[in-house]
């Protein structure tokens, strides 16, 4: 399965152009959900502020790994370098060279965004980096593939499916605990049908295909992060965790060792995925990422 060339997204997606002398927020998006999901944030930004998405899923060496078992023929450093070049070109096209700006990254996009910052010359770095429910690439937060067990992955998949369909999918937690993939997918399917997210005649094997691609995407990100050694950030970090974060009740998600210039934390409504589309979550994030 491959996207047709005319459906391959562009690495730079301008969701909202800045008005007059207003600035632009740049946001690294890792895929999973379409980059259009950030239009909610674009509409919440104040005063003509622009929003441009740097879309990792436009890089074939990255997105194809989610279709081929989760092994990517690239590195965090290479991906950060590619998007750093795209950022510089986008800011030049926007006539924004030399202006203060904010960079953000959602989920694995935060890891790439933090690496990207350190590849830029000092005078081209953002005033701050805003991390949207992004887990730090520090040793304590790098699980092995084996630690990503079916019960954990099925719970995350239910959140993803609910966000993708625009309706909550809440499987019984007791049924997922210790469940294998097949039994767990039956529980997810039942919850999705009950919540109206899927039709009653949806076959479980169809859901299995979506689940396998989702898991391969997570494994790709996990395997890219495993050998990567992040350097401490040269700019202040701002972390926004979702109320339904992938790692609940963890206010820093491991970023403290990488934040010598400060780490401030905030809470957003929604879960790891719906925080991108909920207007109340966008209002929280917009106050933090607004461009100078």
C-alpha positions as CSV (number, residue, x, y, z in Angstrom):
1,X,0.0,0.0,0.0
2,X,1.5,3.4,-1.1
3,X,0.1,6.8,-1.4
4,X,-0.3,8.0,-5.0
5,X,2.2,10.8,-5.8
6,X,-0.6,13.3,-6.1
7,X,-1.8,12.5,-2.6
8,X,1.6,12.7,-0.9
9,X,1.4,15.7,1.5
10,X,3.8,18.6,1.1
11,X,6.4,19.0,4.0
12,X,5.3,22.6,4.5
13,X,1.5,23.1,5.1
14,X,0.5,26.7,5.6
15,X,-2.8,26.4,7.5
16,X,-3.1,30.1,8.2
17,X,-1.1,33.0,6.7
18,X,0.0,35.7,9.0
19,X,-1.5,39.2,8.5
20,X,0.6,42.2,8.1
21,X,3.4,42.3,10.6
22,X,2.1,39.4,12.7
23,X,4.3,36.4,13.2
24,X,3.9,32.7,12.4
25,X,4.0,29.6,14.6
26,X,5.7,26.6,13.1
27,X,4.6,23.2,14.3
28,X,6.2,19.8,13.7
29,X,3.6,17.1,13.0
30,X,4.5,13.4,12.9
31,X,1.5,12.1,11.1
32,X,-1.0,9.5,12.5
33,X,-3.8,12.2,12.1
34,X,-3.9,14.4,9.1
35,X,-2.1,17.7,9.5
36,X,-5.5,19.4,8.9
37,X,-6.3,18.6,12.5
38,X,-4.3,21.7,13.5
39,X,-6.8,24.0,11.9
40,X,-8.5,24.2,15.2
41,X,-5.4,25.7,16.7
42,X,-4.9,28.0,13.7
43,X,-8.4,29.4,14.3
44,X,-7.6,30.0,18.0
45,X,-4.4,32.0,17.4
46,X,-4.8,35.7,18.1
47,X,-4.3,38.8,16.0
48,X,-3.6,37.4,12.5
49,X,-0.9,35.0,13.7
50,X,-0.1,32.4,11.1
51,X,0.4,28.7,11.6
52,X,2.6,26.6,9.3
53,X,2.9,22.8,9.8
54,X,6.1,21.0,9.1
55,X,4.8,17.5,8.2
56,X,7.0,14.5,8.8
57,X,4.6,12.3,6.9
58,X,5.7,14.1,3.7
59,X,9.1,12.4,4.0
60,X,8.9,9.0,2.4
61,X,11.7,7.4,4.5
62,X,9.6,8.2,7.5
63,X,6.0,7.4,6.6
64,X,6.8,4.3,4.6
65,X,8.2,2.7,7.7
66,X,4.7,2.6,9.1
67,X,3.7,0.3,6.2
68,X,6.8,-2.0,6.3
69,X,7.1,-3.2,9.8
70,X,8.2,0.0,11.6
71,X,11.8,0.0,10.5
72,X,12.9,3.4,9.1
73,X,15.9,3.9,6.9
74,X,16.7,7.2,8.5
75,X,17.6,8.8,11.9
76,X,16.2,11.4,14.2
77,X,19.2,13.6,13.2
78,X,18.5,13.2,9.5
79,X,14.8,14.0,9.9
80,X,15.6,17.0,12.0
81,X,18.0,18.2,9.4
82,X,15.4,17.8,6.6
83,X,12.8,19.8,8.5
84,X,15.4,22.4,9.6
85,X,16.0,23.1,5.9
86,X,12.2,23.3,5.3
87,X,11.8,25.7,8.2
88,X,14.5,28.1,7.0
89,X,13.0,28.1,3.5
90,X,9.5,28.7,4.9
91,X,10.6,31.6,7.1
92,X,12.5,33.1,4.1
93,X,9.3,32.8,2.0
94,X,7.3,34.4,4.8
95,X,9.7,37.3,4.9
96,X,10.3,36.4,8.6
97,X,14.1,36.1,8.7
98,X,15.3,37.7,11.9
99,X,11.9,37.9,13.6
100,X,11.2,36.1,16.9
101,X,9.0,33.0,16.5
102,X,7.8,30.0,18.4
103,X,8.3,26.4,17.3
104,X,6.1,23.6,18.5
105,X,5.9,19.8,18.1
106,X,3.2,17.3,18.9
107,X,4.0,13.8,20.1
108,X,7.1,12.4,18.3
109,X,7.1,15.7,16.5
110,X,8.4,17.2,19.7
111,X,11.4,15.0,19.7
112,X,12.2,16.0,16.1
113,X,11.5,19.7,16.9
114,X,13.9,19.7,19.8
115,X,16.6,18.1,17.6
116,X,15.8,20.6,14.9
117,X,16.4,23.6,17.1
118,X,19.9,22.5,17.9
119,X,20.8,22.2,14.2
120,X,19.9,25.9,13.6
121,X,22.5,28.8,14.0
122,X,22.0,30.6,17.3
123,X,20.4,33.6,15.6
124,X,17.8,31.5,13.9
125,X,16.5,29.6,16.9
126,X,13.0,30.1,18.2
127,X,12.3,32.0,21.4
128,X,10.9,28.9,22.9
129,X,9.9,25.3,22.0
130,X,6.4,24.2,22.9
131,X,6.0,20.4,23.3
132,X,2.4,19.0,22.9
133,X,2.1,15.8,24.9
134,X,5.6,14.8,23.7
135,X,7.6,12.2,25.5
136,X,11.3,13.1,26.1
137,X,14.0,11.0,24.3
138,X,15.8,10.3,27.6
139,X,16.9,6.8,28.7
140,X,14.2,6.5,31.4
141,X,11.5,7.2,28.8
142,X,12.7,4.9,26.0
143,X,10.7,1.6,26.3
144,X,11.9,-1.5,24.5
145,X,9.6,-3.0,21.8
146,X,8.7,-5.7,24.3
147,X,7.4,-3.1,26.8
148,X,4.9,-1.9,24.3
149,X,2.5,-4.8,25.1
150,X,-0.9,-5.3,23.5
151,X,-2.9,-4.0,26.5
152,X,-1.0,-0.7,26.4
153,X,-1.1,-0.4,22.6
154,X,-4.8,-1.3,22.4
155,X,-5.7,1.4,24.9
156,X,-3.7,4.0,22.8
157,X,-5.3,2.6,19.6
158,X,-8.8,3.2,21.0
159,X,-7.9,6.8,21.7
160,X,-6.5,7.2,18.2
161,X,-9.5,5.5,16.6
162,X,-11.9,7.8,18.6
163,X,-10.0,10.9,17.4
164,X,-10.0,9.7,13.8
165,X,-13.7,9.0,13.8
166,X,-14.6,12.0,15.9
167,X,-16.4,10.0,18.5
168,X,-15.2,8.4,21.8
169,X,-14.1,4.8,21.8
170,X,-13.9,3.6,25.4
171,X,-13.3,-0.2,25.7
172,X,-13.7,-2.0,29.0
173,X,-10.3,-1.6,30.8
174,X,-10.7,-5.0,32.5
175,X,-11.1,-6.7,29.1
176,X,-8.0,-5.0,27.8
177,X,-5.8,-5.9,30.8
178,X,-3.8,-9.0,29.8
179,X,-5.7,-9.4,26.6
180,X,-4.1,-10.5,23.4
181,X,-4.4,-8.6,20.2
182,X,-7.4,-10.5,18.8
183,X,-9.4,-10.5,22.0
184,X,-8.5,-6.8,22.6
185,X,-9.5,-5.8,19.1
186,X,-12.9,-7.4,19.7
187,X,-13.3,-5.2,22.8
188,X,-12.2,-2.1,20.9
189,X,-14.6,-2.9,18.1
190,X,-17.5,-3.4,20.4
191,X,-16.8,-0.1,22.1
192,X,-16.5,1.7,18.7
193,X,-19.8,0.3,17.6
194,X,-21.5,1.2,20.9
195,X,-20.2,4.8,20.6
196,X,-21.2,5.1,17.0
197,X,-17.6,5.4,15.7
198,X,-17.9,2.3,13.5
199,X,-20.8,0.4,11.9
200,X,-22.1,-2.7,13.4
201,X,-21.1,-4.7,10.4
202,X,-17.4,-3.6,10.6
203,X,-15.2,-6.8,10.4
204,X,-12.6,-7.2,13.0
205,X,-10.0,-8.1,10.3
206,X,-10.5,-4.7,8.8
207,X,-9.8,-3.1,12.2
208,X,-6.7,-5.3,12.5
209,X,-5.2,-3.8,9.4
210,X,-5.6,-0.3,10.8
211,X,-4.2,-1.5,14.2
212,X,-1.2,-3.1,12.6
213,X,-0.4,0.2,10.7
214,X,-0.9,2.2,13.9
215,X,1.5,-0.1,15.9
216,X,4.1,-0.1,13.1
217,X,4.1,3.7,13.3
218,X,4.7,3.6,17.1
219,X,7.4,1.0,16.7
220,X,9.1,3.2,14.0
221,X,9.2,6.2,16.4
222,X,10.4,4.0,19.3
223,X,13.2,2.5,17.2
224,X,14.2,5.9,15.9
225,X,14.4,7.3,19.4
226,X,16.3,4.3,20.9
227,X,19.8,5.1,19.6
228,X,19.3,8.9,19.6
229,X,21.1,10.9,22.3
230,X,19.5,14.3,22.7
231,X,21.5,17.3,23.8
232,X,20.1,19.8,26.3
233,X,17.9,22.4,24.8
234,X,19.4,25.9,24.1
235,X,15.9,27.5,24.4
236,X,13.3,27.4,27.1
237,X,10.8,24.4,26.9
238,X,7.1,24.6,27.5
239,X,5.3,21.3,27.9
240,X,1.5,20.9,27.5
241,X,0.3,17.5,28.7
242,X,-3.2,16.3,27.9
243,X,-5.6,15.2,30.7
244,X,-5.6,11.9,28.9
245,X,-1.9,11.7,28.1
246,X,-0.3,8.5,26.9
247,X,1.5,8.5,30.2
248,X,-1.0,9.6,32.7
249,X,-0.1,11.6,35.9
250,X,3.4,12.5,34.6
251,X,3.7,16.3,34.6
252,X,7.1,16.5,32.8
253,X,7.2,13.4,30.5
254,X,11.0,13.2,31.1
255,X,12.0,16.6,29.8
256,X,13.6,18.1,32.9
257,X,17.2,16.8,32.1
258,X,17.0,18.5,28.7
259,X,15.7,21.9,29.9
260,X,18.6,23.9,31.4
261,X,16.9,27.1,30.3
262,X,13.7,26.3,32.0
263,X,10.7,23.9,31.7
264,X,7.2,25.2,32.3
265,X,4.3,22.8,32.3
266,X,0.6,23.2,31.5
267,X,-2.5,21.0,31.3
268,X,-4.8,20.7,28.3
269,X,-8.3,19.2,28.1
270,X,-8.7,16.1,26.0
271,X,-6.5,13.1,25.4
272,X,-3.2,12.7,23.4
273,X,-5.1,13.0,20.1
274,X,-8.3,15.1,20.8
275,X,-6.2,17.9,22.3
276,X,-5.5,18.8,18.7
277,X,-9.1,19.2,17.7
278,X,-11.0,20.4,20.8
279,X,-11.6,24.2,20.9
280,X,-11.0,24.3,24.6
281,X,-7.6,22.6,24.2
282,X,-6.7,24.9,21.3
283,X,-7.5,27.9,23.5
284,X,-4.9,26.7,26.1
285,X,-2.3,25.9,23.4
286,X,-2.8,29.2,21.5
287,X,-1.9,31.3,24.5
288,X,1.4,29.4,24.8
289,X,2.5,29.3,21.1
290,X,1.4,32.8,20.0
291,X,4.2,34.4,17.9
292,X,5.8,37.7,19.0
